[in-house]
Amino acid sequence: VNSPILCSYDEDVLLYICARMMRTYFYTFLALSASNAITLAVMFIYCLHRSQHGNEESLKHEHFAMSQPQPQSTTLSTVVLEQTESTGFNPGNYTLDFYFTATVRPLQSAHASTTIYFITPTYSRITQKADLTCLCQTLMLVPTLVWIVVEDSPSKTPMVTHLLERCNLTSVHMNVESPDVLAIEQRYLGLKWVRDTCRSNNGCNGVVYFGDDDNKYDLRLFEAIRATQWVSVMNVAFAGAVCVEGPYCVNGKAKKWRTGWDRRRKFPLDMAGFAVNIKVLEKYPNVWVGKNADNSSVKIGYMETTFLEMLGVTKQSVECRSHQEEILVWHIRTNKPKNLTPNALISSLEI
């Protein structure tokens, strides 16, 4: 192949485009004659070669163009590759009826100055690394966020330490061992860190949210909770023994509540179903999640409602953040994979 095929690109972007092309036209590739298949394969080898060694000349091809973003206040962007129709694109002797454009869309936030303090209790299990990795890569897309990870462990584990080092996030890593009920001491320690930090900085402009490591989050959730002025509530899927637990919102107010378990609770919510502005925590410095007024542990299933009631929250004062009745967070509860066979050769690897 002697004619220029592709313009110069970052290697990762070019490899991704090549992979998309191969996947999209896999069956077409199989149907080609031997000579045509060889030529198409050479084209992709040439593509990879150019991505690794660069172009000797400055090539600008109209069929591959990446729009360059203007400088933004946020550091992270979402890159979307779109398949588009094209005519007359002839690499070698072939006519491909498509090309790809890469559009860079920076994440926008109307409340970027408000920090989200995302408190995640975690404990050792076979799916822990998978859950934390997935959550890390979701939170990396969220601007102005501090990830507070608290292990249920007598010491910080190397796996979580290494994962947080690789995760491009502002993070805090702590540990405390649970004497009885899982996650109470971890949320307490995370909340204490937020309060101590804000006190030492003469106040914070932020919102606290308790996010478990095995939940799944829509990115719109973070902008919804970032706008919390006092206490906001939202729906959570697969919680409370129903498909959806949380408020039924009308004009931003909770009119009714959905739940399948103990309707006597004043706030039938999952732990992922509310966010609290730090101003509230400053007003009630002795209120802790999972703790009664006498510092005893709250009964399992009542931590959320007890915490909000002790913060002076009423059903009339809560802010509804359920986005047009859409679900923005799912309480998944990752299950342990079944029928695992021990493998001595990889026993030392972090799964």
C-alpha positions in Angstrom: 0.0 0.0 0.0 1.8 3.1 -1.2 -1.0 5.8 -0.9 -1.5 7.6 2.4 -4.4 6.0 4.3 -4.8 7.7 7.6 -3.8 10.9 9.1 -1.6 10.9 12.2 -3.3 10.2 15.5 -2.5 9.4 19.0 -1.8 5.6 19.1 -4.7 4.8 21.5 -7.3 6.6 19.3 -5.9 5.1 16.1 -5.9 1.6 17.6 -9.5 2.1 18.8 -10.6 3.2 15.3 -8.9 0.2 13.7 -10.6 -2.1 16.2 -14.0 -0.6 15.4 -13.4 -0.9 11.7 -12.4 -4.6 12.0 -15.4 -5.4 14.3 -17.9 -3.5 12.1 -16.8 -5.2 8.9 -15.8 -8.6 10.3 -18.1 -10.7 8.2 -17.4 -8.6 5.1 -13.7 -9.3 5.7 -14.4 -13.1 5.8 -16.4 -12.8 2.5 -13.6 -11.2 0.6 -11.5 -13.1 -1.9 -8.0 -14.1 -0.8 -6.2 -11.3 -2.6 -8.7 -8.7 -1.4 -8.5 -10.0 2.2 -4.7 -9.8 2.2 -4.8 -6.2 0.9 -7.3 -5.2 3.6 -5.1 -6.9 6.2 -2.0 -5.0 4.9 -4.0 -1.8 5.2 -4.6 -2.3 9.0 -1.0 -3.4 9.5 0.1 -0.2 7.8 -2.3 1.7 10.1 -0.8 0.2 13.2 2.7 0.9 11.9 2.0 4.5 11.3 0.5 4.9 14.7 3.6 3.5 16.3 6.3 5.2 14.3 4.5 8.5 13.3 4.2 10.1 9.9 7.2 11.5 8.0 5.0 14.2 6.6 2.1 16.1 8.0 -1.1 14.4 6.6 -4.5 15.9 6.8 -7.2 13.6 5.5 -10.8 14.9 5.3 -12.2 11.5 6.2 -10.6 11.3 9.6 -10.9 14.5 11.7 -10.8 15.1 15.4 -12.2 18.4 16.6 -9.9 20.0 19.1 -11.6 21.2 22.3 -11.1 24.7 23.6 -9.5 25.0 27.1 -12.0 24.0 29.8 -12.1 24.5 33.5 -12.6 20.7 34.0 -9.8 18.3 33.4 -11.7 15.3 32.2 -13.6 14.9 28.9 -15.8 12.3 27.3 -14.7 11.2 23.9 -17.4 9.8 21.6 -16.5 8.1 18.3 -19.4 8.1 15.8 -19.9 6.0 12.7 -20.9 8.2 9.8 -21.7 7.6 6.1 -19.1 8.7 3.6 -18.5 8.4 -0.2 -15.4 8.1 -2.2 -13.0 7.0 0.6 -10.6 4.7 -1.3 -7.7 3.3 0.7 -5.8 1.2 -1.9 -8.4 -0.4 -4.2 -11.3 -0.4 -1.7 -14.3 1.7 -1.2 -15.4 1.9 2.4 -18.7 3.5 3.0 -18.0 4.9 6.4 -15.6 7.0 8.4 -15.3 7.9 12.1 -15.2 11.3 13.7 -14.2 11.9 17.3 -16.1 14.6 19.1 -14.7 15.8 22.4 -17.5 16.9 24.8 -16.2 18.3 28.1 -18.3 17.5 31.1 -20.3 20.5 32.2 -21.3 21.2 35.8 -23.6 24.0 37.0 -22.3 23.6 40.5 -18.6 22.8 39.9 -17.5 24.7 43.0 -19.5 22.3 45.2 -17.4 19.3 46.2 -19.0 15.9 46.4 -17.5 13.8 49.3 -18.2 10.3 48.2 -17.9 7.9 51.2 -17.4 4.2 50.3 -17.1 1.4 52.9 -15.5 -1.7 51.5 -14.5 -5.1 52.7 -12.3 -8.0 51.5 -14.1 -10.5 49.1 -13.4 -12.1 45.7 -15.2 -9.3 43.7 -13.8 -6.4 45.7 -11.2 -5.3 43.2 -13.7 -5.6 40.3 -16.3 -3.5 42.1 -13.8 -0.8 43.2 -12.2 -0.7 39.7 -15.7 -0.1 38.1 -16.5 2.5 40.7 -13.2 4.2 40.2 -13.6 4.6 36.5 -17.1 6.0 37.0 -15.9 8.6 39.5 -13.1 9.6 37.3 -15.7 11.2 35.0 -17.0 13.4 37.8 -15.4 16.8 38.4 -14.8 18.2 41.9 -15.1 14.9 43.8 -13.2 13.4 46.8 -13.4 9.7 47.1 -13.2 8.5 50.7 -12.6 4.7 50.8 -12.7 3.1 54.2 -11.7 -0.6 54.5 -13.2 -3.0 57.1 -9.8 -4.2 58.0 -7.3 -3.9 60.9 -4.8 -2.4 58.3 -4.9 -0.9 54.8 -4.6 -3.7 52.3 -2.1 -3.5 49.4 -4.8 -4.2 46.8 -6.9 -1.2 47.7 -3.7 1.0 48.2 -2.5 0.1 44.7 -5.9 0.6 43.1 -6.2 4.1 44.6 -2.7 5.0 43.4 -3.7 4.1 39.8 -7.1 5.8 40.0 -6.8 9.4 38.8 -8.9 10.8 41.6 -8.5 12.8 44.8 -8.9 10.1 47.3 -8.6 9.4 51.0 -7.8 5.9 52.2 -8.6 4.8 55.8 -9.4 1.6 57.6 -11.2 0.5 60.7 -12.4 -3.0 61.7 -16.1 -3.6 62.3 -16.8 -5.1 65.8 -20.3 -6.2 64.7 -22.5 -4.6 62.0 -20.7 -4.2 58.6 -20.1 -0.6 57.3 -21.3 1.4 60.4 -17.8 2.1 61.6 -16.5 2.8 58.1 -19.2 5.4 57.4 -18.6 6.9 60.8 -14.9 7.3 60.1 -15.5 8.7 56.7 -18.0 11.2 58.0 -15.6 12.2 60.8 -12.8 12.9 58.2 -15.1 15.2 56.3 -16.1 17.1 59.5 -12.6 17.4 60.7 -11.3 18.5 57.3 -14.0 21.2 57.0 -13.5 22.4 60.5 -9.7 22.8 59.9 -10.5 24.7 56.7 -13.0 27.0 58.4 -15.9 25.4 56.5 -16.5 23.6 53.2 -18.8 24.0 50.3 -19.8 20.4 49.7 -22.2 17.5 49.8 -21.8 14.1 51.5 -23.0 11.0 49.7 -22.7 7.4 50.9 -21.9 5.2 47.8 -21.4 1.5 48.2 -18.7 -0.1 46.0 -21.0 -2.6 44.3 -23.7 0.0 43.3 -24.0 1.3 39.8 -24.3 5.0 39.1 -25.7 7.2 36.3 -23.4 10.2 35.8 -26.5 12.5 36.1 -26.8 11.4 39.7 -23.7 13.4 40.7 -25.0 16.7 39.2 -28.3 16.0 41.0 -26.8 15.5 44.4 -24.3 18.3 43.9 -27.2 20.8 43.8 -28.3 19.7 47.3 -29.0 22.7 49.4 -30.0 20.9 52.6 -31.0 17.2 52.3 -32.0 15.6 49.0 -33.6 12.2 48.3 -33.7 10.0 45.2 -35.0 6.6 44.0 -32.8 3.5 44.2 -33.5 0.4 42.2 -33.5 -3.1 43.7 -33.7 -1.9 47.3 -36.3 -2.2 50.0 -37.7 -5.5 48.7 -39.1 -3.7 45.6 -37.9 -2.8 42.1 -37.7 0.8 43.1 -37.5 2.3 46.6 -37.7 6.0 47.3 -39.9 9.1 46.8 -42.6 9.7 44.3 -41.8 13.3 43.3 -44.2 16.0 42.1 -42.8 19.5 41.4 -39.6 18.7 43.4 -41.4 17.5 46.5 -41.9 14.0 47.8 -45.6 13.3 47.8 -45.5 9.5 48.5 -42.9 6.9 49.2 -42.3 3.5 47.5 -41.1 0.6 49.6 -41.7 -3.0 50.2 -40.3 -3.2 53.7 -41.5 -1.6 56.9 -43.7 1.2 55.8 -43.6 2.7 59.3 -40.2 4.2 58.6 -40.4 7.9 58.3 -37.9 7.9 55.4 -38.0 4.5 53.6 -34.7 5.0 51.8 -31.6 3.0 50.9 -28.2 4.4 52.0 -27.7 5.5 48.4 -31.0 7.3 48.4 -30.0 10.6 50.0 -27.3 13.3 50.1 -26.6 15.8 52.8 -25.1 19.3 52.5 -22.2 19.9 54.8 -24.0 22.9 56.3 -26.5 20.4 57.9 -23.6 18.4 59.4 -22.1 21.5 60.8 -25.4 22.4 62.5 -25.7 18.9 64.0 -22.1 18.0 64.9 -23.1 15.1 67.2 -25.2 13.2 64.7 -23.6 10.2 63.1 -24.9 7.7 60.6 -25.6 4.3 62.2 -25.4 5.8 65.8 -28.2 6.6 68.2 -28.0 9.7 70.5 -26.4 7.5 73.2 -23.8 6.3 70.7 -25.2 2.8 70.5 -25.6 1.2 67.1 -28.8 1.7 65.2 -30.9 -1.4 64.4 -30.2 -2.8 60.9 -32.6 -1.4 58.4 -33.2 1.8 60.3 -29.8 3.6 59.8 -31.0 5.9 57.0 -34.3 7.1 58.6 -32.7 7.5 62.1 -29.8 9.6 60.6 -32.2 11.9 58.7 -34.6 12.3 61.6 -31.7 13.2 64.0 -30.6 15.9 61.5 -34.1 17.5 61.9 -35.2 16.5 58.4 -39.0 16.4 57.7 -40.8 14.9 54.7 -41.8 18.4 53.7 -38.3 19.8 53.7 -36.5 17.1 51.6 -35.4 18.1 48.1 -36.5 15.6 45.4 -33.6 14.7 43.1 -35.3 11.9 41.2 -34.7 13.0 37.6 -38.1 12.8 35.9 -38.8 9.5 37.7 -35.7 8.0 36.1 -33.5 5.7 38.1 -30.0 7.1 38.6 -28.5 4.5 41.0 -28.9 0.7 41.3 -28.2 -1.4 44.4 -26.7 -4.4 42.6 -25.0 -6.5 45.3 -22.4 -8.3 43.3 -22.6 -12.0 43.7 -19.7 -14.3 44.1 -18.9 -16.2 40.9 -19.9 -19.8 41.0 -18.0 -23.0 40.2 -14.5 -21.4 40.6 -11.6 -23.8 40.3 -8.5 -22.9 42.3 -5.5 -22.3 40.1 -2.1 -22.5 41.8 -0.4 -20.8 38.8 -2.3 -17.5 39.4 -2.8 -17.7 43.2 -0.4 -14.8 43.8 -2.2 -12.5 41.4 -4.7 -9.8 42.5 -8.0 -10.9 40.9 
